[in-house]
Amino acid sequence: MFSLAVFWNCVCTVSRIPLIEDLTKTSVPLGSNLLIEFDPVSQWYNSCFTIAAGWVKGGGTVGYNGFIQSPNRVRMQLGRVGLNVDDLERNDRLRVYDWYTPTLGHKSKEKYGIDSLKVADQSIEFRLSEDDLNNPESEWPESLRIVDNFSTLARFNDEKSWIEFMLTRVYPIASVKKSTLIFGIMKGVHSEWVYKQLEGSADGIIEFRLDILQRSRDVVQVKTMRNVHFDRESHELHVGENFEITLEK
């Protein structure tokens, strides 16, 4: 079992965030917390793999945190969008964190496996030390962290504890360590209080949804972005044969 102290520790160069930075006029600052609000029937999960692959292809390093699919399924999907997963994991440019297996009541056998989904346990591992705060660059190089569905934690924790963990443990790591977090929460499953708490502290809010008008359209829309000029219009998404997601031209 690994220590969650290395959860965010990934070496990389500055890369570009696919899909999201297609909708901004300037780069998203490193160390941003980007909240994704998604419909269950949207293309968010396929977009996770597209974003991860694009970042890695641009020279970056990714920590992929999978709550919804098994690690092997995550690897298969990343392979579909053109990544050599074995080489990337061997060279520590890709880390697949297994939050999925504990949801089934089993212990993960993965190198980066999670033992507990209780935020009381995770809060100890995620706590920033005084050295972290005083030396923000030490051992925390730039990286991209993707979480497919943080809403899963709400199944195992009460709302107040879960949100306190997010705001006092997860959110601060990004700004202190210049390590960008992109994390999804499912629309329509939490109280209004939960969404407002997360939205109020996020650096950006992006929505993935299915629009049903004259025809069904998968779309993405930036609702807001702090200190970044952005396009607020909704944009249709195209699903490729390998399930890579692109903006419709």
C-alpha positions as CSV (number, residue, x, y, z in Angstrom):
1,M,0.0,0.0,0.0
2,F,1.4,3.4,-1.0
3,S,1.2,6.6,1.1
4,L,-1.2,9.1,-0.1
5,A,1.5,11.7,0.6
6,V,2.6,10.9,-3.0
7,F,-1.0,11.2,-4.4
8,W,-0.2,14.5,-6.2
9,N,3.5,14.0,-6.7
10,C,4.0,13.7,-10.5
11,V,6.8,15.2,-12.5
12,C,5.8,17.0,-15.8
13,T,6.3,19.9,-18.0
14,V,3.6,22.5,-18.6
15,S,1.2,21.0,-21.1
16,R,-2.2,22.1,-22.5
17,I,-5.6,20.9,-21.2
18,P,-7.6,19.4,-24.1
19,L,-11.3,20.4,-24.4
20,I,-11.2,22.9,-21.5
21,E,-8.5,25.1,-22.9
22,D,-10.2,24.9,-26.3
23,L,-12.8,27.1,-24.6
24,T,-10.4,29.6,-23.0
25,K,-8.6,32.5,-24.5
26,T,-5.6,32.2,-22.1
27,S,-4.1,29.3,-20.3
28,V,-5.6,28.0,-17.1
29,P,-3.1,28.8,-14.3
30,L,-1.3,25.9,-12.8
31,G,-2.7,25.0,-9.4
32,S,-6.3,25.6,-10.4
33,N,-9.2,23.6,-9.0
34,L,-11.6,22.9,-11.9
35,L,-15.0,21.6,-10.9
36,I,-16.8,19.5,-13.6
37,E,-20.6,19.2,-13.1
38,F,-21.9,16.4,-15.4
39,D,-25.1,14.7,-16.4
40,P,-24.8,10.9,-15.9
41,V,-25.6,10.5,-19.6
42,S,-23.1,13.1,-20.8
43,Q,-19.7,12.4,-22.4
44,W,-17.7,13.3,-19.2
45,Y,-16.2,9.9,-18.7
46,N,-14.9,9.6,-22.2
47,S,-13.7,13.2,-21.9
48,C,-11.6,12.2,-18.8
49,F,-9.6,9.9,-21.0
50,T,-9.3,12.4,-23.8
51,I,-8.0,15.1,-21.4
52,A,-5.5,12.6,-19.8
53,A,-4.2,11.4,-23.1
54,G,-3.8,14.9,-24.5
55,W,-1.9,16.2,-21.5
56,V,0.5,13.2,-21.6
57,K,1.0,13.5,-25.3
58,G,2.0,17.2,-24.7
59,G,4.8,16.1,-22.4
60,G,2.9,16.1,-19.1
61,T,2.3,13.6,-16.3
62,V,-1.2,12.5,-15.1
63,G,-2.6,11.0,-11.9
64,Y,-5.9,9.4,-12.9
65,N,-8.2,8.7,-10.0
66,G,-10.9,6.2,-11.0
67,F,-14.0,5.8,-8.9
68,I,-16.3,4.4,-11.6
69,Q,-14.2,1.9,-13.5
70,S,-11.6,-0.7,-12.5
71,P,-7.9,0.1,-13.0
72,N,-7.6,-2.3,-15.9
73,R,-10.7,-0.8,-17.6
74,V,-9.1,2.7,-17.2
75,R,-5.9,1.4,-18.8
76,M,-7.8,-0.1,-21.7
77,Q,-9.7,3.2,-22.3
78,L,-6.4,5.1,-22.2
79,G,-4.9,2.7,-24.6
80,R,-7.8,3.3,-27.0
81,V,-7.0,7.0,-27.2
82,G,-3.4,6.3,-28.1
83,L,-1.4,6.0,-24.9
84,N,1.2,3.3,-24.3
85,V,0.1,2.7,-20.8
86,D,2.7,0.1,-19.8
87,D,5.6,2.5,-20.8
88,L,4.0,5.5,-19.2
89,E,3.4,3.7,-15.9
90,R,6.9,2.2,-15.9
91,N,8.4,5.7,-16.4
92,D,6.1,7.2,-13.7
93,R,4.3,9.6,-16.2
94,L,1.0,7.9,-15.5
95,R,-0.4,6.8,-12.2
96,V,-3.7,5.0,-12.0
97,Y,-5.2,5.4,-8.5
98,D,-7.7,2.7,-7.6
99,W,-10.7,4.1,-5.7
100,Y,-13.0,1.7,-7.4
101,T,-12.1,-1.6,-5.7
102,P,-12.9,-0.3,-2.2
103,T,-16.4,0.7,-3.3
104,L,-17.0,-3.1,-3.9
105,G,-15.9,-3.9,-0.3
106,H,-12.5,-5.3,-1.4
107,K,-8.9,-4.4,-0.8
108,S,-7.1,-3.0,-3.8
109,K,-4.0,-4.9,-5.1
110,E,-2.9,-1.9,-7.2
111,K,0.4,-0.1,-6.4
112,Y,-1.7,3.1,-6.0
113,G,-4.7,1.5,-4.2
114,I,-6.9,3.3,-1.7
115,D,-7.7,1.5,1.5
116,S,-10.5,3.6,2.9
117,L,-13.2,5.8,1.4
118,K,-13.9,7.4,4.8
119,V,-12.8,11.0,4.7
120,A,-11.8,10.9,8.4
121,D,-9.1,8.4,7.3
122,Q,-8.1,10.3,4.2
123,S,-7.9,13.7,6.0
124,I,-4.8,12.5,7.8
125,E,-3.1,11.5,4.6
126,F,-4.1,14.7,2.8
127,R,-3.0,17.2,5.5
128,L,-0.5,19.7,4.3
129,S,2.4,20.1,6.7
130,E,4.1,23.3,7.7
131,D,7.0,22.4,5.4
132,D,4.5,22.1,2.5
133,L,3.1,25.5,3.2
134,N,6.5,27.2,3.7
135,N,8.2,25.4,0.8
136,P,5.4,24.9,-1.8
137,E,7.7,23.8,-4.6
138,S,9.4,21.0,-2.6
139,E,8.5,17.5,-3.8
140,W,5.3,18.8,-5.5
141,P,6.1,19.5,-9.1
142,E,3.5,20.5,-11.7
143,S,1.0,17.8,-12.6
144,L,-2.5,17.2,-13.8
145,R,-4.9,15.2,-11.5
146,I,-8.1,13.9,-12.9
147,V,-10.9,12.5,-10.8
148,D,-13.8,10.9,-12.7
149,N,-16.5,11.1,-10.0
150,F,-15.9,12.5,-6.5
151,S,-19.6,12.2,-5.9
152,T,-18.9,8.5,-5.0
153,L,-17.5,9.7,-1.6
154,A,-20.9,10.9,-0.7
155,R,-22.1,7.3,-0.6
156,F,-19.7,6.6,2.3
157,N,-19.7,9.9,4.2
158,D,-22.2,12.5,5.4
159,E,-22.4,15.7,3.4
160,K,-20.7,18.0,6.0
161,S,-17.7,15.7,6.5
162,W,-17.3,15.2,2.7
163,I,-17.4,18.9,1.9
164,E,-15.1,19.8,4.8
165,F,-12.6,17.3,3.4
166,M,-12.9,18.8,-0.1
167,L,-12.5,22.4,1.0
168,T,-9.8,22.0,3.7
169,R,-7.8,19.1,2.3
170,V,-8.3,18.6,-1.5
171,Y,-8.7,22.1,-2.7
172,P,-5.7,23.7,-0.9
173,I,-3.2,21.2,-2.4
174,A,-3.7,22.6,-5.9
175,S,-2.9,26.2,-5.1
176,V,0.0,25.4,-2.7
177,K,1.6,22.9,-4.9
178,K,0.8,24.2,-8.4
179,S,-0.8,20.9,-9.3
180,T,-4.1,21.3,-11.3
181,L,-7.1,19.3,-10.2
182,I,-10.0,18.5,-12.6
183,F,-12.7,16.6,-10.7
184,G,-16.2,15.6,-11.6
185,I,-19.4,15.6,-9.5
186,M,-22.6,14.3,-10.8
187,K,-25.5,16.7,-11.2
188,G,-28.8,16.1,-9.4
189,V,-27.5,13.8,-6.6
190,H,-26.4,16.2,-3.9
191,S,-28.1,19.0,-2.0
192,E,-28.0,22.6,-3.3
193,W,-25.7,23.3,-0.3
194,V,-23.1,20.9,-1.6
195,Y,-23.0,22.4,-5.1
196,K,-22.8,25.9,-3.7
197,Q,-19.9,25.1,-1.4
198,L,-17.9,23.5,-4.1
199,E,-18.7,26.1,-6.7
200,G,-17.9,29.0,-4.4
201,S,-14.3,27.7,-3.9
202,A,-13.6,26.4,-7.4
203,D,-11.4,28.3,-9.8
204,G,-13.5,27.2,-12.7
205,I,-16.8,25.4,-13.3
206,I,-17.4,23.4,-16.5
207,E,-20.6,21.6,-17.4
208,F,-20.9,18.4,-19.5
209,R,-24.5,17.6,-20.4
210,L,-26.9,16.1,-23.0
211,D,-29.1,18.7,-24.7
212,I,-32.3,17.5,-26.1
213,L,-33.9,20.0,-28.4
214,Q,-34.7,19.1,-32.0
215,R,-32.0,16.5,-31.7
216,S,-29.8,15.1,-28.9
217,R,-26.4,16.9,-28.6
218,D,-23.5,16.2,-26.2
219,V,-22.2,19.6,-25.1
220,V,-19.7,21.2,-22.9
221,Q,-19.9,24.7,-21.5
222,V,-17.7,26.8,-19.2
223,K,-19.9,28.4,-16.6
224,T,-17.2,30.5,-15.1
225,M,-13.4,30.7,-14.9
226,R,-11.4,32.8,-12.4
227,N,-8.8,35.0,-13.9
228,V,-9.1,33.5,-17.3
229,H,-11.0,34.9,-20.3
230,F,-13.3,32.2,-21.6
231,D,-16.1,31.4,-24.1
232,R,-19.4,30.9,-22.2
233,E,-21.3,29.4,-25.2
234,S,-22.2,25.8,-25.2
235,H,-20.2,23.7,-27.7
236,E,-21.2,20.3,-29.2
237,L,-18.9,17.4,-28.7
238,H,-17.9,14.8,-31.2
239,V,-17.3,11.1,-30.2
240,G,-14.6,9.5,-32.3
241,E,-14.4,5.8,-33.3
242,N,-11.9,5.3,-30.4
243,F,-14.2,7.3,-28.1
244,E,-11.8,10.3,-28.1
245,I,-13.8,13.5,-27.6
246,T,-13.3,16.6,-29.7
247,L,-15.2,19.9,-30.2
248,E,-17.4,19.9,-33.3
249,K,-16.0,22.3,-35.9
